[in-house]
């Protein structure tokens, strides 16, 4: 479970960084800057990594890059 712990810690760190960056943007000038957008991207990456681990633990096939099972939607 070291992998799960590491991925969860990455998720928490990314969420914290994003929250702090949004707060800074609100306090300074109310404009979302590139740093905040990068923190949002980091959170999305961390979220996807946790979701992939969850799928692996549940035995779902994670090799398929398509996000829908209906071929008409991909």
C-alpha positions as CSV (number, residue, x, y, z in Angstrom):
1,X,0.0,0.0,0.0
2,X,3.0,2.3,-0.2
3,X,1.9,3.3,-3.7
4,X,-1.6,4.2,-2.5
5,X,-0.1,6.3,0.4
6,X,2.2,8.1,-2.0
7,X,-0.5,8.8,-4.5
8,X,-2.9,10.1,-1.8
9,X,-0.1,12.3,-0.4
10,X,0.5,13.7,-3.9
11,X,-3.3,14.4,-4.2
12,X,-3.4,16.2,-0.8
13,X,-0.3,18.3,-1.6
14,X,-1.8,19.2,-5.0
15,X,-5.1,20.2,-3.5
16,X,-3.4,22.3,-0.8
17,X,-1.2,24.0,-3.4
18,X,-4.2,24.8,-5.5
19,X,-6.2,26.2,-2.6
20,X,-3.3,28.4,-1.5
21,X,-2.8,29.7,-5.0
22,X,-6.5,30.5,-5.5
23,X,-6.5,32.3,-2.1
24,X,-3.5,34.3,-3.2
25,X,-5.2,35.2,-6.5
26,X,-8.3,36.4,-4.7
27,X,-6.4,38.5,-2.2
28,X,-4.0,40.1,-4.7
29,X,-6.1,41.0,-7.7
30,X,-8.9,38.5,-8.3
31,X,-7.3,37.2,-11.5
32,X,-6.4,33.5,-11.9
33,X,-2.7,33.3,-13.0
34,X,-0.6,30.7,-14.7
35,X,0.7,29.3,-11.4
36,X,-2.9,28.6,-10.3
37,X,-3.7,26.9,-13.6
38,X,-0.6,24.8,-13.2
39,X,-1.7,23.8,-9.7
40,X,-5.1,22.8,-11.1
41,X,-3.4,20.7,-13.7
42,X,-1.3,19.0,-11.0
43,X,-4.5,18.2,-9.0
44,X,-6.1,16.7,-12.1
45,X,-3.1,14.5,-12.7
46,X,-3.0,13.4,-9.0
47,X,-6.8,12.7,-9.2
48,X,-6.4,10.6,-12.3
49,X,-3.5,8.7,-10.7
50,X,-5.7,7.8,-7.7
51,X,-8.6,6.8,-10.0
52,X,-6.3,4.5,-12.0
53,X,-5.0,2.9,-8.8
54,X,-8.6,2.4,-7.6
55,X,-9.4,0.8,-11.0
56,X,-6.4,-1.5,-10.7
57,X,-7.3,-2.5,-7.2
58,X,-10.9,-3.3,-8.3
59,X,-9.5,-5.3,-11.3
60,X,-10.8,-3.0,-14.0
61,X,-8.8,-2.8,-17.3
62,X,-6.8,0.4,-17.2
63,X,-4.9,0.0,-20.4
64,X,-7.8,1.3,-22.6
65,X,-7.3,4.9,-23.3
66,X,-10.8,5.5,-24.4
67,X,-13.1,7.0,-21.8
68,X,-16.3,5.5,-23.0
69,X,-17.3,1.9,-23.8
70,X,-19.6,3.0,-26.6
71,X,-17.3,3.4,-29.7
72,X,-19.7,6.1,-31.1
73,X,-18.7,8.4,-28.2
74,X,-15.0,8.1,-28.7
